[in-house]
Amino acid sequence: MKEKPKTKSEIRAEIEQQISQYISAGGEVREHAQGESGQFFGVNPFKSMSSSKPPEARTMVNDEIAAIESRKKPIKPPTKKIRRAKKILIKDDFGQPLRWVWEE
C-alpha cells in the first residue's frame, strides 16, 4: 500500500525539529544580508568538474546546411498530364436529354 505524502505542516514541523536539534547540539545560525551569496566569486557552479578533455571546436550549422543543399538534385516538376472533368449529356432511351453530369 502506498504511503500518503507528507503535508506542508508535517514538513514544517520536521524542519523545525531538525533546526532545534542542530542548535541544541551546539550549532550556530548566522544571519546574512539580503542578496549575499554563499558562492565564491569567479567560480562557475554550472561548469562540469568531470570534464578532463578540452572543449571541441564547433562546426557552424550554416556551412553544413549549405553543403547538404548543394549535393541535392533539383526537384523536377511532375510531368503528369492534368485531366480535366468533362461535362457529358445523359439521354434517355428515346434520345431526349435528361441531365448534365461531370465525368473525370
C-alpha positions as CSV (number, residue, x, y, z in Angstrom):
1,M,0.0,0.0,0.0
2,K,1.2,3.5,-0.8
3,E,2.2,5.9,1.9
4,K,0.4,9.2,2.0
5,P,2.7,12.1,1.0
6,K,3.6,14.5,3.8
7,T,1.6,17.6,4.2
8,K,3.2,21.0,4.3
9,S,2.5,21.3,8.1
10,E,4.3,18.0,8.7
11,I,7.3,19.1,6.6
12,R,7.4,22.4,8.5
13,A,7.3,20.6,11.8
14,E,10.1,18.2,10.7
15,I,12.3,21.1,9.6
16,E,11.7,23.0,12.9
17,Q,12.7,19.8,14.8
18,Q,15.9,19.5,12.8
19,I,16.8,23.1,13.5
20,S,16.2,22.8,17.2
21,Q,18.3,19.6,17.3
22,Y,21.1,21.4,15.5
23,I,21.0,24.4,17.8
24,S,20.9,22.2,21.0
25,A,23.9,20.3,19.7
26,G,25.9,23.5,19.7
27,G,25.2,24.6,16.1
28,E,25.1,28.3,15.3
29,V,22.8,30.2,13.0
30,R,24.3,33.3,11.4
31,E,22.2,35.9,9.6
32,H,23.3,37.2,6.2
33,A,22.4,40.3,4.4
34,Q,19.8,40.1,1.7
35,G,21.4,39.2,-1.7
36,E,24.5,37.8,-0.1
37,S,25.6,34.5,-1.6
38,G,27.5,31.5,-0.4
39,Q,29.1,31.1,-3.8
40,F,32.7,32.0,-4.4
41,F,33.3,34.8,-6.9
42,G,35.0,33.7,-10.1
43,V,33.8,30.1,-9.8
44,N,31.2,28.9,-12.2
45,P,28.9,26.4,-10.3
46,F,27.4,25.1,-13.6
47,K,30.8,24.1,-15.1
48,S,31.3,20.4,-15.2
49,M,34.1,19.2,-13.0
50,S,34.4,15.8,-14.6
51,S,35.5,17.1,-18.0
52,S,39.2,16.3,-18.4
53,K,39.4,17.0,-22.2
54,P,39.4,20.5,-23.7
55,P,36.2,21.6,-25.4
56,E,35.9,20.6,-29.0
57,A,35.7,23.2,-31.8
58,R,32.2,23.7,-33.0
59,T,31.1,23.4,-36.6
60,M,28.9,26.2,-37.9
61,V,25.5,24.8,-38.8
62,N,25.0,27.2,-41.7
63,D,28.1,25.8,-43.5
64,E,26.9,22.2,-43.1
65,I,23.4,23.0,-44.3
66,A,24.8,24.8,-47.4
67,A,27.0,21.7,-48.2
68,I,24.0,19.3,-47.9
69,E,21.8,21.6,-50.0
70,S,24.5,21.8,-52.7
71,R,24.5,18.0,-53.0
72,K,20.8,17.7,-53.5
73,K,19.5,17.3,-57.0
74,P,17.0,19.9,-58.2
75,I,13.4,18.8,-57.9
76,K,11.7,18.5,-61.3
77,P,8.0,19.3,-61.6
78,P,5.8,16.4,-62.3
79,T,5.2,15.8,-66.0
80,K,1.8,14.1,-65.4
81,K,-0.9,15.4,-67.6
82,I,-3.7,17.2,-65.9
83,R,-7.0,15.5,-66.6
84,R,-9.9,17.9,-66.6
85,A,-13.5,16.9,-65.9
86,K,-15.8,16.7,-68.9
87,K,-19.5,17.7,-69.0
88,I,-21.5,14.9,-70.5
89,L,-25.1,14.9,-71.5
90,I,-27.2,12.0,-70.3
91,K,-30.0,11.0,-72.6
92,D,-33.0,8.6,-72.1
93,D,-33.8,5.6,-74.3
94,F,-35.6,7.9,-76.8
95,G,-32.7,10.4,-77.2
96,Q,-34.2,13.1,-75.1
97,P,-31.8,15.0,-72.8
98,L,-32.2,14.2,-69.1
99,R,-29.3,15.9,-67.3
100,W,-25.7,17.0,-67.5
101,V,-23.0,15.0,-65.5
102,W,-19.4,15.9,-64.8
103,E,-17.1,12.9,-65.5
104,E,-13.4,12.8,-64.6
